């Protein structure tokens, strides 16, 4: 009897709900919105690295999108997460979309984003075209925002969530 070993791929992510984001006619300026002076959303910390990567005066036109939330099941750096989701083109969203999701929970109310101290991760290209993991977390005082290039060897722990465009939606 000849036995064939089957390789089982260990999944990093478990799909969860989707979040629809409506488009607006208003241009979106990250520097004007991701600030501790914002009265509509409470930010406690906007890290310098995020400011360096996204505060250049660029204005986006918000587009409608449907994001899928995934629960990270085990520690992993960005590379394997992005690969499991189908590559960079499939994970990339806009900084306006990140803000739109945060705006659904402006003062840390329950909603699609975790508010337990663990990160909510979005993949966004910075002003130089570098794909970054934008980390969004609630610290009890407000939202904390940071950006880390995806080639950073940091491994996210299994408690984080990842948000990316939902390939199955027709928004």
C-alpha positions as CSV (number, residue, x, y, z in Angstrom):
1,X,0.0,0.0,0.0
2,X,1.4,3.3,-1.0
3,X,0.5,6.3,1.2
4,X,0.6,9.9,-0.1
5,X,1.3,12.6,2.4
6,X,-1.0,15.5,1.9
7,X,0.3,18.9,2.8
8,X,-2.3,20.9,4.7
9,X,-1.9,24.6,4.4
10,X,-2.2,26.3,7.8
11,X,-4.5,29.3,7.4
12,X,-3.4,32.6,8.9
13,X,-6.7,34.4,8.6
14,X,-10.3,33.7,9.3
15,X,-12.8,35.8,7.4
16,X,-15.3,37.8,9.4
17,X,-17.9,40.5,8.5
18,X,-17.8,43.1,5.7
19,X,-17.9,46.8,6.2
20,X,-19.5,49.0,3.5
21,X,-18.0,52.5,3.0
22,X,-19.9,55.1,1.1
23,X,-18.3,57.5,-1.2
24,X,-18.6,61.3,-0.6
25,X,-18.0,64.2,-2.8
26,X,-15.7,65.8,-0.3
27,X,-11.9,65.5,-1.0
28,X,-10.0,63.8,1.8
29,X,-6.8,65.3,3.2
30,X,-5.1,62.9,5.7
31,X,-3.2,65.7,7.5
32,X,-6.4,67.6,8.2
33,X,-8.3,64.5,9.5
34,X,-5.7,62.3,11.4
35,X,-5.0,64.8,14.1
36,X,-5.5,65.0,17.9
37,X,-7.3,68.3,17.2
38,X,-10.1,66.5,15.3
39,X,-13.4,67.1,17.1
40,X,-15.3,64.4,15.2
41,X,-12.9,61.5,16.0
42,X,-10.8,61.2,19.2
43,X,-7.2,60.5,18.4
44,X,-4.8,60.1,21.3
45,X,-1.6,59.5,19.2
46,X,-0.7,60.0,15.6
47,X,2.8,58.7,15.3
48,X,5.5,60.6,13.5
49,X,6.1,57.8,11.0
50,X,2.5,58.0,9.9
51,X,2.7,61.7,9.5
52,X,5.9,61.4,7.5
53,X,4.3,58.9,5.1
54,X,0.8,60.4,4.7
55,X,0.9,64.1,5.5
56,X,2.1,65.7,2.3
57,X,-0.9,67.7,1.3
58,X,-2.2,65.0,-1.0
59,X,-6.0,64.9,-1.3
60,X,-7.8,61.7,-2.1
61,X,-11.3,61.4,-3.6
62,X,-13.1,58.8,-1.5
63,X,-14.5,55.9,-3.4
64,X,-17.2,53.4,-2.3
65,X,-15.6,50.2,-1.1
66,X,-16.6,47.1,0.8
67,X,-13.9,45.9,3.2
68,X,-13.6,42.4,4.6
69,X,-12.4,41.9,8.2
70,X,-10.2,38.9,8.9
71,X,-9.1,37.6,12.3
72,X,-5.4,36.8,12.5
73,X,-5.2,33.2,13.8
74,X,-1.5,33.0,14.6
75,X,1.6,35.3,14.6
76,X,2.8,36.3,11.2
77,X,4.6,39.2,9.4
78,X,2.9,41.1,6.6
79,X,4.4,39.1,3.8
80,X,2.5,35.8,4.4
81,X,-0.7,37.7,5.3
82,X,-0.6,39.6,2.0
83,X,0.2,36.4,0.2
84,X,-2.8,34.5,1.7
85,X,-5.0,37.4,0.7
86,X,-3.9,37.2,-2.9
87,X,-1.1,39.7,-3.2
88,X,-0.6,43.5,-2.8
89,X,-3.2,44.5,-5.4
90,X,-5.9,42.6,-3.4
91,X,-5.1,44.0,0.0
92,X,-4.5,47.7,-0.8
93,X,-7.1,50.2,0.3
94,X,-7.1,54.0,0.7
95,X,-6.3,56.2,3.7
96,X,-9.7,57.7,3.2
97,X,-11.3,54.2,3.7
98,X,-9.3,53.7,6.9
99,X,-10.6,57.0,8.3
100,X,-14.2,56.1,7.2
101,X,-14.0,52.9,9.3
102,X,-12.6,54.8,12.3
103,X,-15.4,57.4,11.9
104,X,-17.9,54.6,12.5
105,X,-16.5,54.4,16.1
106,X,-15.2,57.9,16.7
107,X,-15.0,57.7,20.5
108,X,-14.1,54.0,20.9
109,X,-17.7,52.6,20.7
110,X,-18.2,49.0,19.8
111,X,-18.1,48.3,16.1
112,X,-16.0,46.6,13.4
113,X,-12.7,47.8,14.8
114,X,-11.3,46.2,17.9
115,X,-11.1,48.5,20.9
116,X,-9.3,46.0,23.2
117,X,-5.8,47.4,22.7
118,X,-5.0,45.0,19.8
119,X,-4.3,46.4,16.3
120,X,-6.6,46.8,13.3
121,X,-4.4,46.5,10.2
122,X,-5.0,48.2,6.8
123,X,-2.7,48.1,3.8
124,X,-2.2,51.5,2.2
125,X,0.4,53.0,-0.1
126,X,2.1,56.1,1.3
127,X,3.0,59.3,-0.6
128,X,6.1,57.5,-2.1
129,X,4.1,54.5,-3.3
130,X,5.4,52.2,-0.5
131,X,2.8,49.7,0.8
132,X,2.5,50.1,4.5
133,X,0.5,48.4,7.3
134,X,-1.5,51.2,8.8
135,X,-2.0,50.2,12.5
136,X,-5.2,51.5,14.1
137,X,-5.7,50.8,17.8
138,X,-7.8,52.2,20.7
139,X,-5.9,52.9,24.0
140,X,-8.9,54.0,26.2
141,X,-8.1,57.6,25.5
142,X,-8.4,57.7,21.8
143,X,-7.3,56.1,18.5
144,X,-3.6,55.5,17.9
145,X,-2.4,55.6,14.3
146,X,0.9,54.4,12.9
147,X,2.3,53.2,9.6
148,X,4.9,50.5,9.1
149,X,6.4,49.4,5.7
150,X,5.3,45.8,4.9
151,X,8.9,44.7,4.5
152,X,9.4,45.2,8.2
153,X,10.1,41.8,9.8
154,X,7.6,42.6,12.7
155,X,5.3,39.6,13.2
156,X,1.7,40.6,14.2
157,X,0.4,38.4,17.1
158,X,-2.7,36.3,16.7
159,X,-5.0,38.9,18.3
160,X,-5.0,41.4,15.5
161,X,-7.5,42.0,12.7
162,X,-6.8,42.7,9.1
163,X,-9.0,44.8,6.8
164,X,-8.8,44.7,3.0
165,X,-11.2,45.1,0.0
166,X,-13.7,42.3,-0.3
167,X,-13.1,40.4,-3.5
168,X,-16.6,38.9,-3.4
169,X,-18.4,42.3,-3.1
170,X,-19.8,44.2,-6.0
171,X,-19.7,47.7,-4.6
